[in-house]
Amino acid sequence: MKMERYVVCFLWHVYTSSFCIKVGAICSLLNKNK
């Protein structure tokens, strides 16, 4: 039970961090175009 919770937290962290990186990259591209 605990192991599954750790896996879910790990996957959630990876997903959110990659999402933030994508958003940051998009924002930087938009700022360059201005």
mmCIF entry with sequence, helices, sheets and N, C-alpha, C, O atoms, coordinates in Angstrom:
data_MODEL
# 
_entry.id   MODEL 
# 
_entity.id                         1 
_entity.type                       polymer 
_entity.pdbx_number_of_molecules   1 
# 
_entity_poly.entity_id                      1 
_entity_poly.type                           'polypeptide(L)' 
_entity_poly.nstd_linkage                   no 
_entity_poly.nstd_monomer                   no 
_entity_poly.pdbx_seq_one_letter_code       MKMERYVVCFLWHVYTSSFCIKVGAICSLLNKNK 
_entity_poly.pdbx_seq_one_letter_code_can   MKMERYVVCFLWHVYTSSFCIKVGAICSLLNKNK 
_entity_poly.pdbx_strand_id                 A 
# 
loop_
_entity_poly_seq.entity_id 
_entity_poly_seq.num 
_entity_poly_seq.mon_id 
_entity_poly_seq.hetero 
1 1  MET n 
1 2  LYS n 
1 3  MET n 
1 4  GLU n 
1 5  ARG n 
1 6  TYR n 
1 7  VAL n 
1 8  VAL n 
1 9  CYS n 
1 10 PHE n 
1 11 LEU n 
1 12 TRP n 
1 13 HIS n 
1 14 VAL n 
1 15 TYR n 
1 16 THR n 
1 17 SER n 
1 18 SER n 
1 19 PHE n 
1 20 CYS n 
1 21 ILE n 
1 22 LYS n 
1 23 VAL n 
1 24 GLY n 
1 25 ALA n 
1 26 ILE n 
1 27 CYS n 
1 28 SER n 
1 29 LEU n 
1 30 LEU n 
1 31 ASN n 
1 32 LYS n 
1 33 ASN n 
1 34 LYS n 
# 
_struct_asym.id          A 
_struct_asym.entity_id   1 
# 
_struct_conf.conf_type_id            HELX_P 
_struct_conf.id                      HELX_P1 
_struct_conf.pdbx_PDB_helix_id       AA1 
_struct_conf.beg_label_comp_id       LYS 
_struct_conf.beg_label_asym_id       A 
_struct_conf.beg_label_seq_id        2 
_struct_conf.pdbx_beg_PDB_ins_code   ? 
_struct_conf.end_label_comp_id       ASN 
_struct_conf.end_label_asym_id       A 
_struct_conf.end_label_seq_id        33 
_struct_conf.pdbx_end_PDB_ins_code   ? 
_struct_conf.beg_auth_comp_id        LYS 
_struct_conf.beg_auth_asym_id        A 
_struct_conf.beg_auth_seq_id         2 
_struct_conf.end_auth_comp_id        ASN 
_struct_conf.end_auth_asym_id        A 
_struct_conf.end_auth_seq_id         33 
_struct_conf.pdbx_PDB_helix_class    1 
_struct_conf.details                 ? 
_struct_conf.pdbx_PDB_helix_length   32 
# 
_struct_conf_type.id          HELX_P 
_struct_conf_type.criteria    ? 
_struct_conf_type.reference   ? 
# 
loop_
_atom_site.group_PDB 
_atom_site.id 
_atom_site.type_symbol 
_atom_site.label_atom_id 
_atom_site.label_alt_id 
_atom_site.label_comp_id 
_atom_site.label_asym_id 
_atom_site.label_entity_id 
_atom_site.label_seq_id 
_atom_site.pdbx_PDB_ins_code 
_atom_site.Cartn_x 
_atom_site.Cartn_y 
_atom_site.Cartn_z 
_atom_site.occupancy 
_atom_site.B_iso_or_equiv 
_atom_site.pdbx_formal_charge 
_atom_site.auth_seq_id 
_atom_site.auth_comp_id 
_atom_site.auth_asym_id 
_atom_site.auth_atom_id 
_atom_site.pdbx_PDB_model_num 
ATOM 1   N N  . MET A 1 1  ? 0.840  -1.200 0.000   1.00 0.00 ? 1  MET A N  1 
ATOM 2   C CA . MET A 1 1  ? 0.000  0.000  0.000   1.00 0.00 ? 1  MET A CA 1 
ATOM 3   C C  . MET A 1 1  ? 0.878  1.254  0.000   1.00 0.00 ? 1  MET A C  1 
ATOM 4   O O  . MET A 1 1  ? 0.665  2.178  -0.785  1.00 0.00 ? 1  MET A O  1 
ATOM 5   N N  . LYS A 1 2  ? 1.858  1.267  0.887   1.00 0.00 ? 2  LYS A N  1 
ATOM 6   C CA . LYS A 1 2  ? 2.737  2.447  0.946   1.00 0.00 ? 2  LYS A CA 1 
ATOM 7   C C  . LYS A 1 2  ? 3.547  2.583  -0.339  1.00 0.00 ? 2  LYS A C  1 
ATOM 8   O O  . LYS A 1 2  ? 3.751  3.691  -0.835  1.00 0.00 ? 2  LYS A O  1 
ATOM 9   N N  . MET A 1 3  ? 4.008  1.456  -0.876  1.00 0.00 ? 3  MET A N  1 
ATOM 10  C CA . MET A 1 3  ? 4.828  1.495  -2.086  1.00 0.00 ? 3  MET A CA 1 
ATOM 11  C C  . MET A 1 3  ? 4.041  2.131  -3.227  1.00 0.00 ? 3  MET A C  1 
ATOM 12  O O  . MET A 1 3  ? 4.579  2.946  -3.977  1.00 0.00 ? 3  MET A O  1 
ATOM 13  N N  . GLU A 1 4  ? 2.781  1.764  -3.359  1.00 0.00 ? 4  GLU A N  1 
ATOM 14  C CA . GLU A 1 4  ? 1.966  2.340  -4.431  1.00 0.00 ? 4  GLU A CA 1 
ATOM 15  C C  . GLU A 1 4  ? 1.859  3.855  -4.265  1.00 0.00 ? 4  GLU A C  1 
ATOM 16  O O  . GLU A 1 4  ? 1.895  4.603  -5.242  1.00 0.00 ? 4  GLU A O  1 
ATOM 17  N N  . ARG A 1 5  ? 1.728  4.290  -3.015  1.00 0.00 ? 5  ARG A N  1 
ATOM 18  C CA . ARG A 1 5  ? 1.619  5.731  -2.747  1.00 0.00 ? 5  ARG A CA 1 
ATOM 19  C C  . ARG A 1 5  ? 2.900  6.441  -3.168  1.00 0.00 ? 5  ARG A C  1 
ATOM 20  O O  . ARG A 1 5  ? 2.849  7.527  -3.745  1.00 0.00 ? 5  ARG A O  1 
ATOM 21  N N  . TYR A 1 6  ? 4.046  5.833  -2.881  1.00 0.00 ? 6  TYR A N  1 
ATOM 22  C CA . TYR A 1 6  ? 5.323  6.440  -3.272  1.00 0.00 ? 6  TYR A CA 1 
ATOM 23  C C  . TYR A 1 6  ? 5.425  6.529  -4.791  1.00 0.00 ? 6  TYR A C  1 
ATOM 24  O O  . TYR A 1 6  ? 5.881  7.536  -5.334  1.00 0.00 ? 6  TYR A O  1 
ATOM 25  N N  . VAL A 1 7  ? 4.994  5.460  -5.475  1.00 0.00 ? 7  VAL A N  1 
ATOM 26  C CA . VAL A 1 7  ? 5.057  5.444  -6.945  1.00 0.00 ? 7  VAL A CA 1 
ATOM 27  C C  . VAL A 1 7  ? 4.166  6.535  -7.523  1.00 0.00 ? 7  VAL A C  1 
ATOM 28  O O  . VAL A 1 7  ? 4.561  7.237  -8.454  1.00 0.00 ? 7  VAL A O  1 
ATOM 29  N N  . VAL A 1 8  ? 2.966  6.678  -6.971  1.00 0.00 ? 8  VAL A N  1 
ATOM 30  C CA . VAL A 1 8  ? 2.037  7.702  -7.465  1.00 0.00 ? 8  VAL A CA 1 
ATOM 31  C C  . VAL A 1 8  ? 2.627  9.091  -7.251  1.00 0.00 ? 8  VAL A C  1 
ATOM 32  O O  . VAL A 1 8  ? 2.566  9.937  -8.143  1.00 0.00 ? 8  VAL A O  1 
ATOM 33  N N  . CYS A 1 9  ? 3.198  9.328  -6.073  1.00 0.00 ? 9  CYS A N  1 
ATOM 34  C CA . CYS A 1 9  ? 3.803  10.636 -5.785  1.00 0.00 ? 9  CYS A CA 1 
ATOM 35  C C  . CYS A 1 9  ? 4.968  10.901 -6.728  1.00 0.00 ? 9  CYS A C  1 
ATOM 36  O O  . CYS A 1 9  ? 5.146  12.023 -7.202  1.00 0.00 ? 9  CYS A O  1 
ATOM 37  N N  . PHE A 1 10 ? 5.763  9.864  -7.000  1.00 0.00 ? 10 PHE A N  1 
ATOM 38  C CA . PHE A 1 10 ? 6.916  10.028 -7.884  1.00 0.00 ? 10 PHE A CA 1 
ATOM 39  C C  . PHE A 1 10 ? 6.457  10.365 -9.299  1.00 0.00 ? 10 PHE A C  1 
ATOM 40  O O  . PHE A 1 10 ? 6.982  11.282 -9.930  1.00 0.00 ? 10 PHE A O  1 
ATOM 41  N N  . LEU A 1 11 ? 5.463  9.609  -9.795  1.00 0.00 ? 11 LEU A N  1 
ATOM 42  C CA . LEU A 1 11 ? 4.956  9.857  -11.148 1.00 0.00 ? 11 LEU A CA 1 
ATOM 43  C C  . LEU A 1 11 ? 4.322  11.246 -11.225 1.00 0.00 ? 11 LEU A C  1 
ATOM 44  O O  . LEU A 1 11 ? 4.480  11.946 -12.225 1.00 0.00 ? 11 LEU A O  1 
ATOM 45  N N  . TRP A 1 12 ? 3.604  11.645 -10.173 1.00 0.00 ? 12 TRP A N  1 
ATOM 46  C CA . TRP A 1 12 ? 2.967  12.967 -10.152 1.00 0.00 ? 12 TRP A CA 1 
ATOM 47  C C  . TRP A 1 12 ? 4.030  14.059 -10.195 1.00 0.00 ? 12 TRP A C  1 
ATOM 48  O O  . TRP A 1 12 ? 3.869  15.064 -10.886 1.00 0.00 ? 12 TRP A O  1 
ATOM 49  N N  . HIS A 1 13 ? 5.130  13.853 -9.444  1.00 0.00 ? 13 HIS A N  1 
ATOM 50  C CA . HIS A 1 13 ? 6.207  14.844 -9.417  1.00 0.00 ? 13 HIS A CA 1 
ATOM 51  C C  . HIS A 1 13 ? 6.843  14.966 -10.797 1.00 0.00 ? 13 HIS A C  1 
ATOM 52  O O  . HIS A 1 13 ? 7.106  16.071 -11.272 1.00 0.00 ? 13 HIS A O  1 
ATOM 53  N N  . VAL A 1 14 ? 7.087  13.826 -11.436 1.00 0.00 ? 14 VAL A N  1 
ATOM 54  C CA . VAL A 1 14 ? 7.694  13.838 -12.775 1.00 0.00 ? 14 VAL A CA 1 
ATOM 55  C C  . VAL A 1 14 ? 6.758  14.523 -13.766 1.00 0.00 ? 14 VAL A C  1 
ATOM 56  O O  . VAL A 1 14 ? 7.198  15.316 -14.599 1.00 0.00 ? 14 VAL A O  1 
ATOM 57  N N  . TYR A 1 15 ? 5.460  14.211 -13.670 1.00 0.00 ? 15 TYR A N  1 
ATOM 58  C CA . TYR A 1 15 ? 4.486  14.792 -14.602 1.00 0.00 ? 15 TYR A CA 1 
ATOM 59  C C  . TYR A 1 15 ? 4.395  16.307 -14.428 1.00 0.00 ? 15 TYR A C  1 
ATOM 60  O O  . TYR A 1 15 ? 4.422  17.050 -15.410 1.00 0.00 ? 15 TYR A O  1 
ATOM 61  N N  . THR A 1 16 ? 4.287  16.761 -13.184 1.00 0.00 ? 16 THR A N  1 
ATOM 62  C CA . THR A 1 16 ? 4.140  18.192 -12.927 1.00 0.00 ? 16 THR A CA 1 
ATOM 63  C C  . THR A 1 16 ? 5.419  18.947 -13.291 1.00 0.00 ? 16 THR A C  1 
ATOM 64  O O  . THR A 1 16 ? 5.358  20.053 -13.828 1.00 0.00 ? 16 THR A O  1 
ATOM 65  N N  . SER A 1 17 ? 6.580  18.348 -12.998 1.00 0.00 ? 17 SER A N  1 
ATOM 66  C CA . SER A 1 17 ? 7.839  19.033 -13.298 1.00 0.00 ? 17 SER A CA 1 
ATOM 67  C C  . SER A 1 17 ? 8.012  19.165 -14.810 1.00 0.00 ? 17 SER A C  1 
ATOM 68  O O  . SER A 1 17 ? 8.450  20.210 -15.292 1.00 0.00 ? 17 SER A O  1 
ATOM 69  N N  . SER A 1 18 ? 7.672  18.115 -15.564 1.00 0.00 ? 18 SER A N  1 
ATOM 70  C CA . SER A 1 18 ? 7.806  18.180 -17.021 1.00 0.00 ? 18 SER A CA 1 
ATOM 71  C C  . SER A 1 18 ? 6.803  19.189 -17.579 1.00 0.00 ? 18 SER A C  1 
ATOM 72  O O  . SER A 1 18 ? 7.097  19.887 -18.549 1.00 0.00 ? 18 SER A O  1 
ATOM 73  N N  . PHE A 1 19 ? 5.616  19.266 -16.963 1.00 0.00 ? 19 PHE A N  1 
ATOM 74  C CA . PHE A 1 19 ? 4.600  20.226 -17.397 1.00 0.00 ? 19 PHE A CA 1 
ATOM 75  C C  . PHE A 1 19 ? 5.096  21.645 -17.176 1.00 0.00 ? 19 PHE A C  1 
ATOM 76  O O  . PHE A 1 19 ? 4.934  22.503 -18.044 1.00 0.00 ? 19 PHE A O  1 
ATOM 77  N N  . CYS A 1 20 ? 5.703  21.899 -16.018 1.00 0.00 ? 20 CYS A N  1 
ATOM 78  C CA . CYS A 1 20 ? 6.217  23.234 -15.706 1.00 0.00 ? 20 CYS A CA 1 
ATOM 79  C C  . CYS A 1 20 ? 7.332  23.604 -16.681 1.00 0.00 ? 20 CYS A C  1 
ATOM 80  O O  . CYS A 1 20 ? 7.430  24.752 -17.113 1.00 0.00 ? 20 CYS A O  1 
ATOM 81  N N  . ILE A 1 21 ? 8.172  22.625 -17.026 1.00 0.00 ? 21 ILE A N  1 
ATOM 82  C CA . ILE A 1 21 ? 9.272  22.891 -17.966 1.00 0.00 ? 21 ILE A CA 1 
ATOM 83  C C  . ILE A 1 21 ? 8.693  23.266 -19.330 1.00 0.00 ? 21 ILE A C  1 
ATOM 84  O O  . ILE A 1 21 ? 9.185  24.185 -19.985 1.00 0.00 ? 21 ILE A O  1 
ATOM 85  N N  . LYS A 1 22 ? 7.642  22.549 -19.757 1.00 0.00 ? 22 LYS A N  1 
ATOM 86  C CA . LYS A 1 22 ? 7.020  22.853 -21.052 1.00 0.00 ? 22 LYS A CA 1 
ATOM 87  C C  . LYS A 1 22 ? 6.420  24.248 -21.039 1.00 0.00 ? 22 LYS A C  1 
ATOM 88  O O  . LYS A 1 22 ? 6.582  25.008 -21.994 1.00 0.00 ? 22 LYS A O  1 
ATOM 89  N N  . VAL A 1 23 ? 5.726  24.588 -19.954 1.00 0.00 ? 23 VAL A N  1 
ATOM 90  C CA . VAL A 1 23 ? 5.109  25.920 -19.845 1.00 0.00 ? 23 VAL A CA 1 
ATOM 91  C C  . VAL A 1 23 ? 6.190  26.993 -19.854 1.00 0.00 ? 23 VAL A C  1 
ATOM 92  O O  . VAL A 1 23 ? 6.039  28.026 -20.506 1.00 0.00 ? 23 VAL A O  1 
ATOM 93  N N  . GLY A 1 24 ? 7.280  26.749 -19.129 1.00 0.00 ? 24 GLY A N  1 
ATOM 94  C CA . GLY A 1 24 ? 8.371  27.717 -19.084 1.00 0.00 ? 24 GLY A CA 1 
ATOM 95  C C  . GLY A 1 24 ? 8.988  27.915 -20.460 1.00 0.00 ? 24 GLY A C  1 
ATOM 96  O O  . GLY A 1 24 ? 9.321  29.037 -20.842 1.00 0.00 ? 24 GLY A O  1 
ATOM 97  N N  . ALA A 1 25 ? 9.139  26.822 -21.205 1.00 0.00 ? 25 ALA A N  1 
ATOM 98  C CA . ALA A 1 25 ? 9.721  26.915 -22.544 1.00 0.00 ? 25 ALA A CA 1 
ATOM 99  C C  . ALA A 1 25 ? 8.792  27.707 -23.456 1.00 0.00 ? 25 ALA A C  1 
ATOM 100 O O  . ALA A 1 25 ? 9.248  28.539 -24.240 1.00 0.00 ? 25 ALA A O  1 
ATOM 101 N N  . ILE A 1 26 ? 7.494  27.449 -23.354 1.00 0.00 ? 26 ILE A N  1 
ATOM 102 C CA . ILE A 1 26 ? 6.524  28.173 -24.184 1.00 0.00 ? 26 ILE A CA 1 
ATOM 103 C C  . ILE A 1 26 ? 6.543  29.658 -23.832 1.00 0.00 ? 26 ILE A C  1 
ATOM 104 O O  . ILE A 1 26 ? 6.515  30.511 -24.720 1.00 0.00 ? 26 ILE A O  1 
ATOM 105 N N  . CYS A 1 27 ? 6.591  29.965 -22.537 1.00 0.00 ? 27 CYS A N  1 
ATOM 106 C CA . CYS A 1 27 ? 6.609  31.369 -22.102 1.00 0.00 ? 27 CYS A CA 1 
ATOM 107 C C  . CYS A 1 27 ? 7.863  32.068 -22.620 1.00 0.00 ? 27 CYS A C  1 
ATOM 108 O O  . CYS A 1 27 ? 7.797  33.216 -23.061 1.00 0.00 ? 27 CYS A O  1 
ATOM 109 N N  . SER A 1 28 ? 9.000  31.383 -22.570 1.00 0.00 ? 28 SER A N  1 
ATOM 110 C CA . SER A 1 28 ? 10.243 32.000 -23.037 1.00 0.00 ? 28 SER A CA 1 
ATOM 111 C C  . SER A 1 28 ? 10.170 32.240 -24.543 1.00 0.00 ? 28 SER A C  1 
ATOM 112 O O  . SER A 1 28 ? 10.660 33.256 -25.036 1.00 0.00 ? 28 SER A O  1 
ATOM 113 N N  . LEU A 1 29 ? 9.557  31.302 -25.274 1.00 0.00 ? 29 LEU A N  1 
ATOM 114 C CA . LEU A 1 29 ? 9.424  31.481 -26.724 1.00 0.00 ? 29 LEU A CA 1 
ATOM 115 C C  . LEU A 1 29 ? 8.511  32.669 -27.023 1.00 0.00 ? 29 LEU A C  1 
ATOM 116 O O  . LEU A 1 29 ? 8.784  33.455 -27.930 1.00 0.00 ? 29 LEU A O  1 
ATOM 117 N N  . LEU A 1 30 ? 7.431  32.794 -26.259 1.00 0.00 ? 30 LEU A N  1 
ATOM 118 C CA . LEU A 1 30 ? 6.506  33.913 -26.479 1.00 0.00 ? 30 LEU A CA 1 
ATOM 119 C C  . LEU A 1 30 ? 7.201  35.231 -26.172 1.00 0.00 ? 30 LEU A C  1 
ATOM 120 O O  . LEU A 1 30 ? 6.987  36.222 -26.871 1.00 0.00 ? 30 LEU A O  1 
ATOM 121 N N  . ASN A 1 31 ? 8.032  35.252 -25.132 1.00 0.00 ? 31 ASN A N  1 
ATOM 122 C CA . ASN A 1 31 ? 8.733  36.484 -24.765 1.00 0.00 ? 31 ASN A CA 1 
ATOM 123 C C  . ASN A 1 31 ? 9.744  36.862 -25.841 1.00 0.00 ? 31 ASN A C  1 
ATOM 124 O O  . ASN A 1 31 ? 9.962  38.047 -26.094 1.00 0.00 ? 31 ASN A O  1 
ATOM 125 N N  . LYS A 1 32 ? 10.367 35.867 -26.478 1.00 0.00 ? 32 LYS A N  1 
ATOM 126 C CA . LYS A 1 32 ? 11.345 36.158 -27.531 1.00 0.00 ? 32 LYS A CA 1 
ATOM 127 C C  . LYS A 1 32 ? 10.650 36.768 -28.742 1.00 0.00 ? 32 LYS A C  1 
ATOM 128 O O  . LYS A 1 32 ? 11.212 37.637 -29.408 1.00 0.00 ? 32 LYS A O  1 
ATOM 129 N N  . ASN A 1 33 ? 9.427  36.315 -29.030 1.00 0.00 ? 33 ASN A N  1 
ATOM 130 C CA . ASN A 1 33 ? 8.709  36.812 -30.205 1.00 0.00 ? 33 ASN A CA 1 
ATOM 131 C C  . ASN A 1 33 ? 8.267  38.259 -30.022 1.00 0.00 ? 33 ASN A C  1 
ATOM 132 O O  . ASN A 1 33 ? 8.085  38.976 -31.007 1.00 0.00 ? 33 ASN A O  1 
ATOM 133 N N  . LYS A 1 34 ? 8.089  38.702 -28.774 1.00 0.00 ? 34 LYS A N  1 
ATOM 134 C CA . LYS A 1 34 ? 7.605  40.068 -28.535 1.00 0.00 ? 34 LYS A CA 1 
ATOM 135 C C  . LYS A 1 34 ? 8.643  41.102 -28.962 1.00 0.00 ? 34 LYS A C  1 
ATOM 136 O O  . LYS A 1 34 ? 8.407  42.303 -28.834 1.00 0.00 ? 34 LYS A O  1 
# 
